[in-house]
């Protein structure tokens, strides 16, 4: 199946906390313990779906509008029965198909089925006809553990072939709520309505690309249930880190804003280091120095003015330079090359006590001995791999874990003892202490040479100003995406750096509100 990855809408009102499937079950359970019945929750869930439907597809006078409600054997199907009943009340013609026999329904789903006075047909692709105006996918929710096959698969194929909009309850059937992975065939939804809090699978690919517009509905679950359920996964955005953002004050001077060193490759590989250095300076680092071989000095000097240069020909030169000029963050990897030289400088920076941002070749150079790298990390450190670099560094069980991107990023952070930014359209940031953030604002045109170098520079520049590694990584990732959105299509890496001041102005306005 071809999955579109552009123009994926994100509701700006979605709460920051994301709940796993198990945590959402616990939220339901806790709410019922507070005195709210499961029946009331199901009624509210169905009503919220109908409200979202009518807001987008209002009933047309003197028109016969036909909705097909596809119900499964669990609570998701129970929600579907509520939707069917309320759509009839709103003036829609409704046809309902059920997977399994009505007598097999249990609990609240059985109660909702008993309130339905219309016919119940067997789930089949034949329910989807050319005169269908709306489809509601209430077959399986986010906790599905089996593959989509048989009559469900064939029915979903008919849904996909039908031009009518499809509204998914909780998730499109077949999307895993925790990982976003698909379990067999999935029909894309035009709109997905979920309840109380979204799930990681709504924002991780391919689930993100399959769920269409996302609405998170209030169905009466009180926020206080979060006191007993600690969300580990969050949506990345200013709510997570804005209060820690290092805007300068009237008494701030450059030496209070940190000094970043960016190590460069040789004469033919200097651009990546300059991108990282410029990004670090743009985001607010007080001073930035590029260290490089003597042969690269003139190349850098021809391009840089506000950024200092330092010749470090040998590893010994680099060792001596690290403690000078009050450096507090080192960025290694962009354009360094996979080599023993890169290994040596990376280990030297880690052993120096500086905060470190390791990207590209600083990661891939340890492909054959990742433990050597991980054992040396003993301070604030951010790793910024893309999928290929991640696989080289965290091969085996971590890179191939079936639990999905958020889970493998967290496992990698725990293994390395560092914050990990696993880049992509659904970039995930994870810390060894269990915090995970999913970024949602990155446009597709960020996939361009050098953009990762800019991200490393932003993270290093923010960490130099006192942000913790996790908050610096999360902030840098969001700013990176926002700068790209401001510029638009045609973006190259240099443009990201040039748009950073506009993003800074936006954040300053947020702080002043």
C-alpha positions as CSV (number, residue, x, y, z in Angstrom):
1,X,0.0,0.0,0.0
2,X,1.3,3.5,-0.9
3,X,1.0,5.7,2.1
4,X,0.9,9.5,1.6
5,X,3.2,11.4,3.9
6,X,2.4,15.0,3.1
7,X,-0.4,17.2,4.1
8,X,-1.1,15.2,7.2
9,X,-3.3,17.4,9.4
10,X,-2.6,17.7,13.1
11,X,-5.3,19.2,15.5
12,X,-3.6,22.0,17.4
13,X,-5.9,21.4,20.4
14,X,-4.7,17.8,21.0
15,X,-3.4,17.4,24.6
16,X,0.4,17.0,25.0
17,X,0.1,13.7,26.8
18,X,-0.2,10.5,24.8
19,X,-1.5,7.3,26.3
20,X,-0.6,3.7,25.4
21,X,-3.4,1.3,24.8
22,X,-2.9,-0.2,28.2
23,X,-2.9,3.2,29.8
24,X,-6.2,4.1,28.1
25,X,-7.8,0.9,29.4
26,X,-6.6,2.0,32.9
27,X,-8.0,5.5,32.4
28,X,-11.4,3.9,31.5
29,X,-11.2,1.6,34.5
30,X,-10.3,4.4,36.9
31,X,-13.1,6.6,35.6
32,X,-15.6,3.9,36.2
33,X,-14.2,3.5,39.7
34,X,-15.0,7.2,40.2
35,X,-18.7,6.5,39.5
36,X,-19.0,7.0,35.7
37,X,-20.6,4.0,34.1
38,X,-19.1,2.3,31.1
39,X,-22.5,2.8,29.4
40,X,-22.2,6.5,29.9
41,X,-18.7,6.6,28.5
42,X,-19.8,4.6,25.4
43,X,-22.8,6.9,24.8
44,X,-20.5,9.9,25.1
45,X,-17.9,8.4,22.7
46,X,-20.6,7.7,20.1
47,X,-22.1,11.2,20.5
48,X,-18.7,12.8,20.0
49,X,-18.2,10.8,16.7
50,X,-21.6,11.9,15.5
51,X,-20.9,15.5,16.5
52,X,-17.6,15.5,14.5
53,X,-19.5,13.9,11.5
54,X,-22.3,16.5,11.4
55,X,-19.8,19.3,11.8
56,X,-18.1,18.2,8.5
57,X,-21.0,16.5,6.6
58,X,-24.2,18.2,7.7
59,X,-27.6,16.7,6.8
60,X,-28.8,18.1,3.5
61,X,-32.4,18.9,3.2
62,X,-34.5,16.7,0.9
63,X,-31.4,14.5,0.3
64,X,-31.1,10.8,1.0
65,X,-27.8,10.4,2.7
66,X,-26.7,6.8,3.3
67,X,-24.2,5.9,6.0
68,X,-22.7,2.4,6.4
69,X,-21.6,1.6,10.0
70,X,-19.1,-1.3,10.2
71,X,-19.0,-2.8,13.7
72,X,-16.7,-5.2,15.3
73,X,-17.3,-7.6,18.2
74,X,-15.9,-5.5,21.0
75,X,-16.3,-2.0,22.5
76,X,-15.3,-0.3,19.3
77,X,-18.3,-2.0,17.7
78,X,-20.4,-0.8,20.7
79,X,-19.4,2.8,19.8
80,X,-20.5,2.0,16.3
81,X,-24.0,1.0,17.4
82,X,-24.3,4.4,19.3
83,X,-23.2,6.2,16.1
84,X,-25.7,4.4,14.0
85,X,-28.6,5.2,16.4
86,X,-27.7,8.9,16.6
87,X,-27.2,9.3,12.9
88,X,-30.7,8.0,12.3
89,X,-32.0,10.6,14.8
90,X,-30.1,13.2,12.8
91,X,-31.8,12.3,9.5
92,X,-29.3,9.8,7.9
93,X,-30.3,6.5,6.3
94,X,-28.1,3.9,8.1
95,X,-27.1,0.4,7.3
96,X,-25.2,-1.5,9.9
97,X,-22.9,-4.5,9.4
98,X,-21.5,-6.6,12.3
99,X,-18.6,-8.9,12.5
100,X,-20.1,-12.0,14.3
101,X,-23.5,-12.6,15.8
102,X,-25.3,-9.9,17.9
103,X,-25.7,-12.5,20.6
104,X,-21.9,-12.8,21.0
105,X,-21.6,-9.1,22.1
106,X,-20.8,-8.6,25.7
107,X,-21.0,-5.8,28.3
108,X,-21.6,-2.2,27.2
109,X,-21.4,-3.2,23.6
110,X,-24.4,-5.6,24.1
111,X,-26.3,-2.8,25.8
112,X,-25.8,-0.5,22.9
113,X,-26.7,-3.1,20.4
114,X,-30.0,-3.7,22.3
115,X,-30.8,0.0,21.9
116,X,-30.4,-0.2,18.1
117,X,-33.8,-0.8,16.4
118,X,-32.6,-1.1,12.9
119,X,-31.5,-4.3,11.1
120,X,-28.1,-5.9,11.7
121,X,-26.4,-7.4,8.7
122,X,-23.3,-9.5,8.5
123,X,-20.1,-7.6,7.8
124,X,-19.3,-7.9,4.1
125,X,-17.8,-5.9,1.3
126,X,-21.3,-5.9,-0.3
127,X,-22.4,-3.3,2.2
128,X,-20.3,-0.7,0.4
129,X,-22.2,0.4,-2.6
130,X,-21.9,3.2,-5.1
131,X,-24.6,5.2,-3.3
132,X,-22.7,5.1,0.0
133,X,-22.2,8.7,1.3
134,X,-20.3,8.0,4.5
135,X,-18.6,5.0,6.1
136,X,-17.9,4.6,9.8
137,X,-15.1,2.1,10.7
138,X,-15.9,0.8,14.1
139,X,-14.5,-2.7,13.6
140,X,-11.3,-2.8,15.7
141,X,-9.8,-0.3,18.1
142,X,-6.2,0.5,19.0
143,X,-5.6,-2.7,21.0
144,X,-6.0,-5.1,18.1
145,X,-3.4,-8.0,18.4
146,X,-4.3,-10.0,15.3
147,X,-3.7,-9.6,11.6
148,X,-6.6,-8.2,9.4
149,X,-7.7,-11.0,7.2
150,X,-10.7,-12.8,5.7
151,X,-14.0,-10.9,5.4
152,X,-12.7,-7.9,7.4
153,X,-9.8,-7.5,4.9
154,X,-12.1,-7.7,1.9
155,X,-14.5,-5.2,3.5
156,X,-11.7,-2.8,4.1
157,X,-10.6,-3.1,0.5
158,X,-14.1,-2.1,-0.5
159,X,-13.9,0.8,1.9
160,X,-10.6,1.9,0.3
161,X,-12.1,1.7,-3.2
162,X,-15.2,3.8,-2.3
163,X,-15.0,7.6,-2.8
164,X,-17.1,8.2,0.3
165,X,-15.3,9.7,3.4
166,X,-14.4,7.2,6.1
167,X,-14.6,8.0,9.8
168,X,-12.5,5.8,12.0
169,X,-13.4,5.3,15.7
170,X,-10.2,5.4,17.8
171,X,-7.9,4.3,15.0
172,X,-8.4,2.9,11.5
173,X,-9.0,-0.8,11.9
174,X,-5.6,-2.6,11.7
175,X,-3.5,0.3,13.0
176,X,-1.7,-0.5,16.3
177,X,-2.3,2.3,18.8
178,X,1.1,2.0,20.4
179,X,3.4,1.7,17.4
180,X,1.4,3.1,14.5
181,X,2.3,-0.2,12.6
182,X,-0.3,-1.9,10.4
183,X,-1.6,-5.4,11.1
184,X,-2.6,-6.5,7.7
185,X,-4.7,-4.4,5.4
186,X,-5.8,-0.9,6.5
187,X,-8.2,1.5,4.8
188,X,-7.2,5.1,5.2
189,X,-9.6,7.3,7.2
190,X,-10.7,10.8,6.3
191,X,-11.3,11.5,10.0
192,X,-10.3,9.7,13.1
193,X,-12.1,10.4,16.4
194,X,-10.4,9.2,19.6
195,X,-11.2,9.8,23.2
196,X,-9.6,11.7,26.2
197,X,-6.0,11.4,24.9
198,X,-4.4,10.5,21.6
199,X,-2.1,7.5,21.3
200,X,1.5,7.3,20.0
201,X,0.2,5.3,17.0
202,X,-1.7,8.4,15.8
203,X,1.6,10.2,15.2
204,X,4.0,7.4,14.2
205,X,4.1,6.2,10.7
206,X,2.4,4.6,9.0
207,X,-0.6,5.2,11.4
208,X,-0.1,8.9,11.1
209,X,-0.6,8.8,7.4
210,X,-3.6,6.6,7.6
211,X,-5.8,8.4,10.2
212,X,-6.6,11.6,8.3
213,X,-7.8,14.5,10.5
214,X,-7.5,13.7,14.1
215,X,-10.1,14.8,16.8
216,X,-9.5,14.0,20.5
217,X,-12.9,14.1,22.1
218,X,-13.8,14.8,25.8
219,X,-16.2,12.0,26.9
220,X,-16.2,12.6,30.6
221,X,-12.9,11.0,31.7
222,X,-11.5,13.5,34.3
223,X,-7.9,14.8,33.9
224,X,-7.2,13.6,37.5
225,X,-6.8,10.0,36.2
226,X,-3.4,11.1,34.9
227,X,-2.3,11.3,38.5
228,X,-2.3,7.6,38.7
229,X,-1.3,7.0,35.0
230,X,2.1,8.6,34.2
231,X,2.2,9.2,30.5
232,X,5.7,8.4,29.2
233,X,5.2,9.6,25.7
234,X,4.4,13.2,24.8
235,X,3.8,15.3,21.8
236,X,6.8,17.5,21.2
237,X,6.0,21.2,21.3
238,X,6.5,24.4,23.3
239,X,4.4,23.1,26.2
240,X,7.2,20.6,27.0
241,X,10.1,23.1,27.2
242,X,9.1,26.7,26.6
243,X,9.6,27.6,30.3
244,X,13.3,26.5,30.0
245,X,14.0,28.3,26.7
246,X,17.1,30.5,27.1
247,X,16.1,33.9,25.8
248,X,18.8,36.4,26.8
249,X,18.0,39.1,29.4
250,X,19.3,42.7,29.7
251,X,22.3,41.6,31.7
252,X,23.3,38.7,29.5
253,X,26.6,38.7,27.7
254,X,28.1,36.3,25.3
255,X,30.2,34.4,27.8
256,X,27.0,33.5,29.7
257,X,25.5,31.9,26.6
258,X,28.0,29.1,26.1
259,X,30.8,28.3,23.8
260,X,30.3,25.5,21.2
261,X,33.1,23.7,19.4
262,X,32.3,22.0,16.1
263,X,34.9,19.6,14.7
264,X,35.3,19.6,11.0
265,X,36.5,17.2,8.4
266,X,39.3,17.8,5.9
267,X,39.4,20.3,3.0
268,X,36.9,18.5,0.9
269,X,34.3,18.0,3.6
270,X,33.8,21.3,5.4
271,X,30.3,22.3,4.6
272,X,28.6,20.1,7.2
273,X,30.6,21.5,10.1
274,X,29.8,25.1,8.9
275,X,26.1,24.3,8.8
276,X,26.2,23.0,12.4
277,X,28.3,25.9,13.6
278,X,26.0,28.6,12.0
279,X,22.9,26.9,13.5
280,X,24.5,26.9,17.0
281,X,25.3,30.6,16.7
282,X,21.9,31.5,15.3
283,X,20.1,29.7,18.1
284,X,21.9,31.8,20.6
285,X,25.3,30.2,21.6
286,X,27.5,33.1,22.7
287,X,30.6,31.8,20.8
288,X,31.2,29.1,18.3
289,X,34.6,27.7,17.1
290,X,35.2,25.3,14.3
291,X,38.3,23.1,14.8
292,X,39.8,21.6,11.7
293,X,43.0,20.3,10.0
294,X,45.3,23.0,8.8
295,X,44.5,22.2,5.2
296,X,40.8,23.2,5.8
297,X,41.5,26.6,7.5
298,X,41.5,28.7,4.4
299,X,38.3,27.0,3.1
300,X,36.5,27.8,6.3
301,X,38.0,31.3,6.5
302,X,36.5,32.1,3.1
303,X,33.0,31.4,4.4
304,X,33.0,32.3,8.1
305,X,33.2,35.6,9.9
306,X,31.5,35.5,13.2
307,X,32.6,32.0,13.9
308,X,36.2,31.4,15.1
309,X,38.6,28.9,13.7
310,X,41.2,26.7,15.4
311,X,43.7,24.3,13.7
312,X,43.7,20.9,15.4
313,X,45.9,18.7,13.2
314,X,46.4,15.8,15.6
315,X,44.4,14.2,18.4
316,X,46.8,15.7,20.9
317,X,46.1,19.2,19.5
318,X,42.4,18.4,19.9
319,X,42.9,17.2,23.5
320,X,44.7,20.4,24.4
321,X,42.1,22.6,22.7
322,X,39.0,21.1,24.4
323,X,39.5,22.8,27.8
324,X,40.5,26.2,26.3
325,X,38.2,29.2,25.9
326,X,35.6,27.7,28.3
327,X,34.0,25.4,25.8
328,X,31.0,23.7,27.2
329,X,29.5,21.8,24.3
330,X,31.2,19.8,21.4
331,X,29.5,18.8,18.2
332,X,31.1,15.9,16.4
333,X,30.3,13.9,13.3
334,X,29.1,16.3,10.5
335,X,31.5,15.7,7.6
336,X,34.2,14.0,9.8
337,X,34.3,10.8,7.9
338,X,34.1,7.3,9.3
339,X,37.6,6.8,10.6
340,X,39.8,6.2,13.6
341,X,40.4,9.9,13.7
342,X,36.7,10.5,14.2
343,X,36.6,7.8,16.9
344,X,39.5,9.4,18.7
345,X,38.1,12.9,18.7
346,X,34.6,11.7,19.7
347,X,36.0,9.8,22.7
348,X,38.2,12.8,23.6
349,X,35.2,15.1,23.7
350,X,33.2,12.7,25.8
351,X,36.1,12.2,28.3
352,X,36.5,16.0,28.6
353,X,33.3,16.5,30.5
354,X,31.8,18.7,27.8
355,X,28.2,18.3,26.7
356,X,28.3,16.5,23.4
357,X,26.1,16.2,20.3
358,X,27.1,13.2,18.2
359,X,25.8,13.0,14.6
360,X,26.6,11.2,11.4
361,X,30.1,9.9,11.3
362,X,30.6,10.2,15.0
363,X,28.0,7.4,15.3
364,X,28.8,5.3,12.3
365,X,32.5,5.2,13.1
366,X,31.6,3.0,16.1
367,X,29.6,0.5,14.0
368,X,32.0,-2.3,14.8
369,X,32.4,-1.4,18.5
370,X,29.4,0.5,19.8
371,X,30.1,-0.5,23.4
372,X,33.2,1.5,23.3
373,X,31.2,4.6,22.6
374,X,28.4,3.9,25.1
375,X,30.8,3.1,27.9
376,X,32.5,6.5,27.4
377,X,29.3,8.5,27.6
378,X,29.3,10.0,31.1
379,X,27.6,13.3,30.9
380,X,25.0,15.3,28.9
381,X,25.0,13.8,25.4
382,X,22.6,13.8,22.4
383,X,22.8,11.3,19.6
384,X,21.1,12.3,16.3
385,X,20.9,9.2,14.0
386,X,18.7,8.7,11.0
387,X,17.4,5.1,10.4
388,X,20.6,3.9,8.7
389,X,22.9,5.3,11.4
390,X,20.6,3.9,14.0
391,X,20.8,0.4,12.5
392,X,24.6,0.6,12.3
393,X,24.9,1.6,16.0
394,X,22.0,-0.2,17.6
395,X,21.6,-3.3,15.4
396,X,20.0,-6.5,16.4
397,X,17.2,-6.5,19.0
398,X,16.9,-2.8,19.4
399,X,16.8,-1.8,15.8
400,X,14.3,-4.6,15.0
401,X,12.0,-4.4,18.0
402,X,8.4,-5.0,16.9
403,X,7.0,-2.4,19.4
404,X,7.7,0.4,17.0
405,X,9.8,3.6,16.7
406,X,9.1,5.1,20.1
407,X,10.0,1.9,21.8
408,X,13.2,1.3,19.9
409,X,14.3,5.0,20.4
410,X,13.8,4.6,24.2
411,X,15.7,1.3,24.2
412,X,18.5,3.0,22.4
413,X,18.6,5.9,24.9
414,X,18.7,3.5,27.8
415,X,21.4,1.4,26.1
416,X,23.6,4.4,25.2
417,X,23.0,6.4,28.4
418,X,22.2,9.4,26.2
419,X,19.3,11.3,24.7
420,X,18.5,9.9,21.2
421,X,16.9,11.8,18.4
422,X,15.8,9.2,15.8
423,X,15.1,11.4,12.8
424,X,12.4,11.1,10.2
425,X,9.0,12.6,9.3
426,X,7.9,11.2,12.7
427,X,11.1,12.1,14.6
428,X,11.2,10.6,18.1
429,X,13.3,12.0,21.0
430,X,13.9,9.7,24.0
431,X,15.9,10.1,27.2
432,X,17.3,7.3,29.4
433,X,14.9,8.1,32.2
434,X,11.9,7.0,30.1
435,X,10.7,10.3,28.7
436,X,9.7,10.2,25.0
437,X,8.5,12.9,22.7
438,X,7.1,12.5,19.2
439,X,7.6,15.5,16.8
440,X,4.8,16.3,14.4
441,X,5.7,19.6,12.6
442,X,8.4,18.4,10.2
443,X,7.5,18.9,6.5
444,X,8.6,16.5,3.8
445,X,11.0,19.0,2.3
446,X,13.3,18.7,5.3
447,X,14.6,15.6,3.6
448,X,17.5,17.5,2.1
449,X,21.3,17.3,2.4
450,X,22.7,19.1,5.4
451,X,19.4,19.4,7.4
452,X,20.7,16.9,10.0
453,X,23.8,19.0,10.5
454,X,21.6,22.0,11.2
455,X,19.6,20.0,13.7
456,X,22.8,19.0,15.5
457,X,23.9,22.6,15.6
458,X,20.6,23.8,17.1
459,X,20.7,21.1,19.8
460,X,24.3,21.9,20.6
461,X,23.6,25.7,20.7
462,X,20.7,25.2,23.1
463,X,22.5,22.8,25.4
464,X,25.4,25.3,25.5
465,X,22.9,27.9,26.9
466,X,21.9,25.6,29.8
467,X,19.1,23.5,28.5
468,X,19.1,19.9,29.6
469,X,20.0,17.4,26.9
470,X,16.4,16.2,26.5
471,X,14.8,19.6,26.4
472,X,17.6,20.9,24.1
473,X,17.0,17.9,21.7
474,X,13.2,18.4,21.8
475,X,13.4,22.2,21.3
476,X,15.9,21.9,18.5
477,X,13.7,19.3,16.7
478,X,10.6,21.5,16.9
479,X,12.5,24.6,15.8
480,X,14.0,22.7,12.9
481,X,10.6,21.7,11.7
482,X,9.1,25.1,12.3
483,X,11.9,26.9,10.3
484,X,11.3,24.6,7.4
485,X,7.5,25.2,7.5
486,X,8.1,29.0,7.5
487,X,10.4,28.7,4.4
488,X,8.3,26.2,2.5
489,X,9.0,24.0,-0.6
490,X,12.4,24.4,-2.2
491,X,14.2,24.4,1.1
492,X,17.9,23.7,1.4
493,X,19.8,23.4,4.6
494,X,21.1,26.9,4.6
495,X,17.5,28.2,4.6
496,X,16.8,26.5,7.9
497,X,19.5,28.5,9.5
498,X,18.3,31.7,8.0
499,X,14.7,31.2,9.3
500,X,15.8,30.5,12.9
501,X,15.4,34.2,13.9
502,X,11.7,34.0,12.9
503,X,11.2,31.0,15.0
504,X,13.0,32.7,17.9
505,X,10.6,35.7,17.5
506,X,7.6,33.3,17.6
507,X,8.9,31.7,20.8
508,X,9.5,35.1,22.4
509,X,5.9,36.1,21.6
510,X,4.7,32.9,23.2
511,X,6.7,33.6,26.4
512,X,5.3,37.2,26.5
513,X,1.7,36.1,26.2
